[in-house]
């Protein structure tokens, strides 16, 4: 069921609705709870749906502020904001798509943003397309969200064409560039497989054969061996700060359906920080050579999540003289600290111990400060199936915190060990 109906959405973008959202936002900023704000909204409108929509928009606006430059004037629902790509990611994706199109002989007639929601990606596409002659078509089957999208596009000062339609049945303009962003959640859970996106990626590809380039914004959990991935593609894993946030599947015109081996699949890892691309690495899984496995050295090296997902961390490890600590773990290690880089974090190894609580308790006790008080610890599990709370209790409930020792429980090929590490004083730029 939709979060709000069209009539409520139209009221929300009206002068009265916008004033109600602004008032509710100001009250929340002043410390009022949601019940108090909802009660005060009753003085503005007797419609319960309008009150709920205004409150939802106010809560979403406050959450959007750290990421959205125009948040004070934009309209979201809570769910729509949660589903929206970060503006920095939308901007990066749109710029890359338009740069790619700029190298083609003919400019696109239209860019179709499928599953457009309230317009975050649509706005980024329209801004990137400015001056290219391309129009932007925003498609969604939620008419109420399209009302908010039209308002948001006006706030951003871009021209778009909203279209209330099913992304699977709409007849797209000939030669349209396709930008789908299907929902990455099902039953409240994040999805990984292409078939679990809503609508499913195979259904989207079947409905609109690729006659022009595509940029598919998908869950960061998408695997390179997903059976529904086409050939002749690039999968770009995008990391914003320290968080892996998205996988973008780039299709060339005429990409073929899946086939055994998938020799044409390439990868890219992209690091974004403060809205800018820090660096990228590209790879080809077919040419991947795994690093050897050995005992932990003097430092533990944690590759950036985007590098791991794009399967370029072995290549990275070779460049810095590192090796793996286990066949099926992405952690690397070395006897010397590598040079600073945004592609990894480096931690000094203080001890390598059996993963037995009794021995770990003894070690922690021996490392106490001058007053005999235990130092803070942080528990990290690498492939270990254990309850962190139960594990913490078995260690005697030591003080917890990120600034002391880190007990890294690591499942290896033949056993499980605990690597005790501490953060290095210098870990490199941007990390």
N, C-alpha and C positions, 0 to 999 in steps of 0.2 A: 504494500500500500504506500502511495506517495506521501511525503512528509507534509505537503500542503497542497491545497487545490488551487486552480487557476484564479478564482475570484479572490482568494486570500493573497495570492502572489501579486495580483494587480493592486490590491489595497496597500501591500507592503511597499511598492514602488511609488505610491502616491505621496503627495505632500504630507497628509496625515500619517501615513504609515512610516515614512522616513523620520518624521518628528518623534513618533513613538519609539522607534529603534534608537534614535539619538538619546532620548530621555532615559530609556532603559540602560543603555550603555553607560551613561554618566552616573546613574545610581549604582550600578555594579562597580564602577571605578571608585566610588565613594565608600564602598564596603557593604552595601546593602546585599542581603541574600536574595536568592531567586524568588522565594515566596513573597517577600516584601515587594519586589519589583512587579511580580505578577498581579498583586493586589492593587498597586498604584496604576497599572495599565488598565484596570477595569474602569478607571475614571475617564479614559480616553476612548474606549470602545467596549460595547457590551458583548461583542462576538468572542467567544472563547478561542476559536481558531485563530483569530487575528492576534489575540494576546499571546498565545503560544508561539506564533510565528515571529512576533516582534521580540519576544524574549530569546528565542532560539537565534535570531539574527544578531542580537546584542551579544550573547555569549560567544557566538562564532566570530564576531568582529573583534572582540578582545583577544581571542586566541590567534587571529590572523595578523595582528599588529606586528609581531616580530618578523614576519616573512613578507607581508604584502604592503607595498609602499602606499597604496591608495586605500588601505583598509577602512579608514574612517568614513569613506563614501560608498564602499562596495557592500553588496548584500550576499550573504551566504545562509544556508541552513547548516546545522551542526554536522549532519551526515555528508552534505556536499563539500564542506570544507575538509572533512576527514579524507574524502576520496580524491580531492584535488591534488595535482602535482605541486610540488614546491615551485614558486615563481622562477627561482633561479634555474631549476631543471627545465621548466617549460621554455624559458628564454633560450637556454642552450640548445634544446632539441629543435626549436623553431629556427634558430639561426643556422644550425647545421643543415636542416632540411632545405632552407632557401639558398644556402651557399651551394649545395649539391645541385639544386635546380638551375642555379645561375650558370652552370657549366653545360647545360643541355642546349641544343640548337634553338628550340622554341620555348618561350615563356609559358608557364601553365595558365590555363584559363581560370581554373578554380582550385582551391584547396578545401577539401571536405574534412571537417573535424567531426568525426563520428563519436557518439557518446560524450557530447560536449559539456554536460552538467551545467554549472553556473558560469562557465566561460573562461577559466584560467588559461587553458591552452589556446582557446580561440583568440583571446586578446594577444597572447604572445605571437601567434601565427600572423595575425593582422598587422601587428607592429613590425614584424620581420619582413612582411610582404609589401610594406609601404613603398610605393614608387615602382614596384615590379609589374604592375598591371594585373596581378592576380587578385581575384575576389576570394573571400573566405565564407564558406557555408558551414554553419553550426547546426549539427543534427543531434536531436535527442528525442526520445519518446515520452519525456516528462515535460508536458507543456508548462507547468508551473515553474520549473527550473529555467526554461527558456525565457520566461518573463524576467527573471532575475538576471539571466545572461544579457538580455538586451539592455537592461539598466546598467550593468557593469561595463558593457562595451561603450556605452555613452559616457560613463564616468572616465574611462580610459581614453576617450577621444578617437576610437577606431570604428570603422564601418564594417559590419558583418551582417550576414543574412541568416536569421534563425529559421530552422525548419523542424516542425513537429512531425517526426517520422521514425519508423523502425529502421535502424541501421542495416538490418538484414534484407529489407525489401525495397528500400529507396533506390530509385534509378538515379545514379550519379551522373553529372555532366560528363560528356565524352572527354577523355584525357585528364580527368580530375586527379590531382595528387591526393592521396588518402592518408589521413592521420587519425587512426582509431585509438581511443583510450578506454577500453572496456573495464568494467568494475573488477577490482583485484580482491574483492571479498565475496565470500559465499557463506551464508548463515553466520555472519559475524567473524569469520576466520579468514586470514589471508590465504590466497591460493598460490599454487606453484605451476600446476599443469596448464597447458594452453587450453585444454578442453574445459577447465573449471572457471575460466574467466567468463564474465557476463557482459555481452554475449560471447560465446566461445570463439576463440581465434580461428579454428578450422572453419566454423560457419561464416565468419567474416570474409575469410579468404575465398571460400566457395561462392559467396554472394557477389563479390566484386573482384574478378580476376585482375591481376596487377598489369595494367597497360601503362601505368606511370609509377614512379617511385612511391613507396610506402614508408611511413615511420610509425611503428606499432609500439605504444607505451604500455609496458606490461609489468608484472610483479618482479621484484628483484630476485625472487626465488626460482625463476625460469631456468631450467637446466638445459645444457647444450645437447644432451642426448634425448630431449623430449621428442617422441616419435612424430609429433605433428609439426615440427619446425620444417619449413621448406629448405631447399638447397639454395645455393648462390645468395647467401645473406650475411649480414654482419650483426652480431649480438653485442650491444654496447651496455656494459654494466656501469651505472653512474653512482658515484659516491659523493654525498654532500657532507662536508666536514668529516666526521668519523662514521657516518651512517650510510650503509648501502641502501639506496632509495628506489632504484628503478632498473629495469632492463628494457632497452629500446631495440626492437628488431627492425633492421633496415633492409628493405627489399628493393631490388632493382626491378624495372619493368620486365614482366614476363618470367619472373622467378618460378622455378619448377616446383611441383609438389614434393613431399618427402620421399627419399629413396635410401636404400641401405648404404651405410658408410658416410653419407653426407659430406663429400669431399669439399664442397664449396662453402662450408660454414667457417666464418672468421670471427674473431672476437676483438673487442676494444674495452679497455678499462679507462674510465675518465674520473678524475678527481676535481671536484668543484669546491671552492671556498670563497665566501663573501661574494657570491654571484659570478665569480670568474673561474675559468678553467685553469687549474694549477698545472696539470700535466696529463698526458695520456700515454698508454702503452697498447700496442696491438699484438695479436698473436694468431696462430693457426693451430687449433687442437690436433690436427692431423700430423703436425711436425713436432709435437711436444715430446720432450725427453725428460723423464723424471730424474730428480736428484737422488744420489745415494742416501741411504739411511745410516745414521751413526749415533753414538752416545751424545748427550748434551754437552756442549762446550762451555766457554766462559760467559757467553751471552745467548739469550733467547731472542729470536727475531720474529715478530708477528706481522706478516704482510697485510697490506690494506685489504679490506674485504672485496673491493672491486677487482683487485689483482687476482685474488683467489678464485672468485666466480668466473673470471675471464680466462682462468688457467694460464696466467703468465707469471705466476709466482716461482715456478721452477726456473724459468729464464732469468728472473730477477735474482734468485739465489745463486745461480752460476756466476753472475756478474760480480757478486760480492764475496765469492768463495765460501758460501754456506752449504749446509746439507740438511736433510730432513731429520726429525727426531722419531718419526714413525711413517710407515708407508702410506697410511690413510689419514694423516693429519697434515694441515697446511703450515704448522709451525716449523720454522727454520732455526738453525743454530750455527755458531761459529766460535773459534777460539780467539778471534779478534773482532772488535766492534767495527761494523761497516761505517762508511761515511754518512753524514746526515742526509736524510731523504724523506720526502712526504709519503714514500711507498711502504714504509714500515715503521714500527715502533721497536725499540731495542731496550731490553732489560738485562741487568747483570744477574748472573746465576750465583746465588750464595751457597746453595747446597742441592744435592740430588739424593732424595731419601726414599725408602720404601713407603708406599701409600698406606701405612698402618698408623692409626690414631695414636697409639701409645708412643711410638717413636717420634711422631710429630709433636706431641705434647711436650715430650722431654726436650726436643730441639728448641721449641718456642720458649720454654722456661729458661733455658740456658742463654737465650738471646735477650732477656729482659733488660730494661734500662738500669742505670746505676742504683735506683731506689728499689729494684726488684720487681717493678710493675711490668706486666707483659706488654709487648708492642702491638700495635694494630695489625690486623691481618685482613686479607681479601682472598676469597676462595674463587677459583676459576676451574671449570671442568672442561677438558678437551676429550670428547668422546667417551666420557665416563658416565655410566648410568647410575646416578646416585642422587639422593635428596640433599640439596645444599644445607637445609636447616638441620637435618639429622646429622650430617657430616660436621657441621659447626658445633653441635652439641657434643659429639663424640670427641672433639678436640678440647673440651672443657670450657666452651663459650668464651674464647678470647675476645678482646675488644675488636670491633670490626671497623674498617676504614680503608680508603684507597691510598693512604700515604705511608703505609708501613710495609710489611712483608706481603708478598702475594704467594699463596700456595697454589701452584698450578698442577692439578691432578691430571695426569696424561696417560691415556690408554695407548700402549704401544702394541707392536705385533705379537709379543709374547707375554707381556706383563703390564702392570700399571704402576707408575711411579709418581712421586711428587717432586716437582722442581720448584725450589724456593727462589724467588727473584725479587729484585728491587728496581725501581725506575732509575735509569741513568740521569745524571745531572743535565746532559745535553742530548736531546733526541732528534734534533734537526729542524729545519724550517717547515712551517705549515703543519707540524704534527706536535 
